[in-house]
Amino acid sequence: MAHAARLASRRVISSGDRPLTGSTAPRKLDIGFRIFKGQDDVETTPAGNQDTVECRWEEVLVPGELKGDKSKDSKFKTWCDLARYVRQVYAAQDTRRFSHGFTLCGDVMRVWRFDRGAIYTAPPFSVNQDGQKFVTVVLGYLLMGEEELGYDTTIGKDGSQRYVSAVRDDTEERFLIEKIMHRQPSIIGRGTTCWKATLKGSNEQFVIKDSWQYEGRVDEGELLTEITKTGVQNVAPCYHSETVRIGEMDDDLRGKVRKGIKLSSDSKWKPRGNHLTTPLSMTASSNSALHKRIASTTLESSIRKKSRSNSEGGNGNGSALNRFHKRIIMSRYGKPLYMAGTRIGVLRGLIDAISGHQHLFLQNKILHRDISIGNVLLSDDETEGFLIDLDHAIRLDRTENSGARGRTGTKVFMSIGLLIQGDNPNQIPHSFMDDLESFFWLLFWICNHYTGPCGREIGRQSRYEIWNYRSLGEVGNDKLGTVTDEQDFLTRITADFTDYFTPLVPWVNRLRREVFPGGLRWKEEDRTLYERMKDVLRRAMEDPAVMAE
């Protein structure tokens, strides 16, 4: 019965020249399998004929790429085209854990799977010479259950209401999902997704965060639970955390998603030349869903970057690194700092976030390491700011390796020292001073890119957009040249800051003096910098020009 129902509810789709709806930019799909909702998916044309209504990306089960020439099977562009479709599927379907895909070039078919750690494929075959295998593949896509297709079956549905259940103190609680807040626009990576939710039977608001964390990394849920118990202020408190279980198993890549399959170099994405062997990252690390340009790259440039040693693509034994599906429920809801309704709100949020970082570092011996535009939030009433996202945080008293791989941070907010060092194996470890400098660059970025309250962006690209696309060393040297000379700095920010943030020009310069004494990047740690930065920001809040709206 289940198979019959699935066959009746699924269709092969080819969008032809008609783009699918539900994406930020018009994008067509060559071929694929979709959910078919019966008569609801049929409309009558003006000529009286019946036709299938426009397909939405949220309805695509398995995307495919068609090419007329079988030689295109081994072409890099073919793989890129399929990956773009999968990216759209991920973006439109917030419960996707992984996705199948296929390419059909002439009579040569290849099946693919895209998960949060790797992209892998089976050997190609001819649909003409092996028709039975072709039929098996098609039937497989038509008959797969939701779990096999890659959906998160722990997110339930009661009518049209979606929900997440969690067991606390032997009691099951249900969190009703109100809306999606953030969906990381990438294939490979943490795949962070955040929803705003309400506890059933109450008006309490929560944020549910799902992400895929490396095995062996410091667990963000454990850190937040510890911090919450010690009463640290200005950091999002943890209400509940868990490893998501699908069926009777922890949801991880090696065991649950890949069913123990070991990936060989022949099965993984492997373009010719010095291209990245496994990861297909659509964007670099970015935690701001509302500021998509930050740290973004094109698909081709991401794929074509030469793989670093110890990158997330593999560990040298033919097996991609493992990730576990984690879920955190936080009992605080807020908005990004740049969405503040006043300049005072921006400053207040920054002061409180610096205090939160200070408490983490001094009281809990935890270093955040990713101060960026999406990780500093402001309460809805703008009375309090707080930090989120400890995915990259480390315990300073740890004796084992943190599991963090490569340089950590969001490039446009990283400190000059970290940028200039790049991935030098002899690099100086990440310091709290680097995070404090990141707060400076966060304020600098906001003042250059927002032209009014509530996140109104400038209608043009600033001169600093290029930082998203340049190398770490180039951005570091550019930043150093920006802050070295006071008069040059004042001339630059007076010209570049938006009219709305012009009243902050003298105060950002005073902050520059504290963070870069003598116009130089920091060389020695100084814990008094916390209070000195907050003092500058507090005095700015009392400036009549800043207070006037």
Secondary structure, DSSP 8 states (H G I E B T S, - for coil): -HHHHHHHHEEEE--TTS-BBSSSS-B--SEEEEE--GGGGEEE-TTS-EEE---BGGGEEEEEEEES-GGGGG-HHHHHHHHHHHHHHHHH-TTBS-EEEEEEETTEEEEEEE-SS-EEE---EETTT-HHHHHHHHHHHHH--HHHHTB-TTEEEETTEEEEEEEETTEEEEEEEEEEEEE---SSS---EEEEEEETTS--EEEEEEEEEETTS--HHHHHHHHHHHT-SSB--EEEEEE-EETTEE-BIIIIISTT----TTTB---SSS--SS---SB-S---TT-TTTTB--HHHHHHS---TT-TT--SSS----EEEEEEEES--EEEGGG-SSHHHHHHHHHHHHHHHHHHHHHH-EE-----TTSEEEETTSS-EEE---TT-EETT--S-----S--S-GGGS-HHHHHHTT-TT-----HHHHHHHHHHHHHHHHHHEEETTTEE-SS--GGGGGGTS-HHHHHHHHHHHHS-HHHHHHHHHHHS-GGGGGGHHHHHHHHHHHSGGG----S--TTHHHHHHHHHHHHHT-HHHH--
